[in-house]
């Protein structure tokens, strides 16, 4: 039974969006650790919310919750300052964020979602690596799996031998 092209595309977009989400999780984790180191006088809960706000800003996914919106307005200057220093403070994440934002934009376009300008924002912040080629879907998934493993957010699938596979059923 073969799949319709729409089904295949839908599954591919879902897999790519999972990869983007994984990059967002790693980015949030790294930003949170950076903030904890840079602002030891602040409450961890506040720094976690700041890390979430910074991540949401970069990926164009603002949290619509009124409490979070108020927090974002109250800390706007700090969020912008931290966003402006990300390229210098987390340069090792720039390739992953570049690929994730490009893939996110392509997925959005495929699904008819209006472009919120995340690529332009990332470029203006010095995070987007312009000369980096757009990864093919399989290369992007492989890249983010490796990142997820490094940060212990996922465990890569392990190849098992046919003998081990048979031993599980006996």
N, C-alpha and C positions, 0 to 999 in steps of 0.2 A: 504494500500500500504506500504510494508516494504522497508526499506532503505538497500542499499548495504553496506557491511562491510567497504568498502573504504570511502563511504560518511560519515558514522558514525565516522570513525577514523579521517577524515578530519575536521569534525565539532568539535571533541574533541580537536584536535591539535590547531585549531583556538581559542577555548575557553581558553585553557591552555596558549597560547601565549598572549592572552589579559591579563591574570593574571600576567604573567611575566612583561608585559608592565606596569601594575599598580604598581608592586613593583619597577620598574625602576623610575616611576614618583615620588613615595614617596621618594625613595632613593635620586633622584636629588633634590627634595624640601628640604630634611633634610641636604644634603651636602651644598646646596646653603646657607641655614640659618647658618650653621656652619662656612662657609667661611666668610660670612658677619660679624659674630661676631668676628672671628679671624683676619680679615684683614680689619678693618674699614677705612684704608687709601686708599684702592683700589676702583676703580669705580665699581658700582654694575654690569654694563654690563660685565666687565672683570670677575668678580666673577661668574656670571651666565654662562659664557663660560667655566670657570674652572670647575664648577660643572658638566656641560655637558660632558666635556672631561674626568673627573674622572668617571662619570657614564658609559660612552662609553667604557673606558678602562676596568672597572670591568666586564661589560657584554659582552665584546668582540665584540662591535658594533661601530668601529671607523667611524667617519663622513668623507666621502671621499672628501667633498668640499675643494678646494685648500686653501681658506681662513682659514678654520678651521684646516686643516693639518698644515699650517704655524703657527697658534696660538699654536697648540699642541706642535710643536717643540720648539717654543720660550719659553714656560712655562713648559717644560718637567720636570725639577728638582722639581718645586713646585707641579706638578701633582703627581709625584712619592712620594714626602714627604707626601702629603695629603692622598694618597692611603695607605701608610704605617701606618698612624695614625687612619684610619677608625675604626678598631676593638676596639680601646680604646675610641674613641670619639663617636661612634654610636653603642654600643654593643646591644642595643635593636632591631636594624635592622638585626643583623646577622642571626637569625632564618629565617626571611623572604627572605633574600638574598640567604641563603643556599638553601632553597626550590626552589626559582625562578631559580637559576643557574642550579640546578639538573633537574628541569622540562624543562628548555630551552635546556639543553644538550640532554635529551630524545627526545624532539620534533625534534631537529636538526637531530638526528640519524634516527628517523622515516622517515624524509624527505630527507635523503641521504646527509645532509650537514656535511662537514668536521668539526671535533671538534677543535675549536681554543684554547683549553687549559684553558677555563675560570675557571674550577673547580680547576686546579692546581694553577692558579694565586690567586684565592680567598683563597685557603688553605695556600699559602705562605705568604699572607697578614694577616693571622689569622682571616679571616672573615668566612670561611667555618667551620661549626660545623660538624665534621666527624661522631660523634656518633648519630646525629639526623637521625631518620629513614626517608626514602623517603616517602613523602605523596602520598596517592591515589589521583587521579584527583579531586574527589568531596571534599576531605579534603583540597586540595590546593586552589580550587576555594573559598571555605568557608573562609579559612584563609585570602586570599587576599581581599575578599569583606569586611571583618571586618577591615582590614588595610585601605582600600579605604574609608570606612565610617569614621574612626578615623581622617583621613586627609581631610575629606570633598571633596573627589574626585569623590565619587559615592554615590548614595542613594540606600540603600537596598530595594529590593522589599517588599511591604507591603501586607500582607495577608488580603484580604477583605472577608467579609461574603457573603454567597449566596444572602441574602436580599439586601445588598449594591450593589452587582453585578447586580441584577434584577432592582434596582431602577435607574441605569444608562441608561437602555434601555427604560424606560417608561417616 
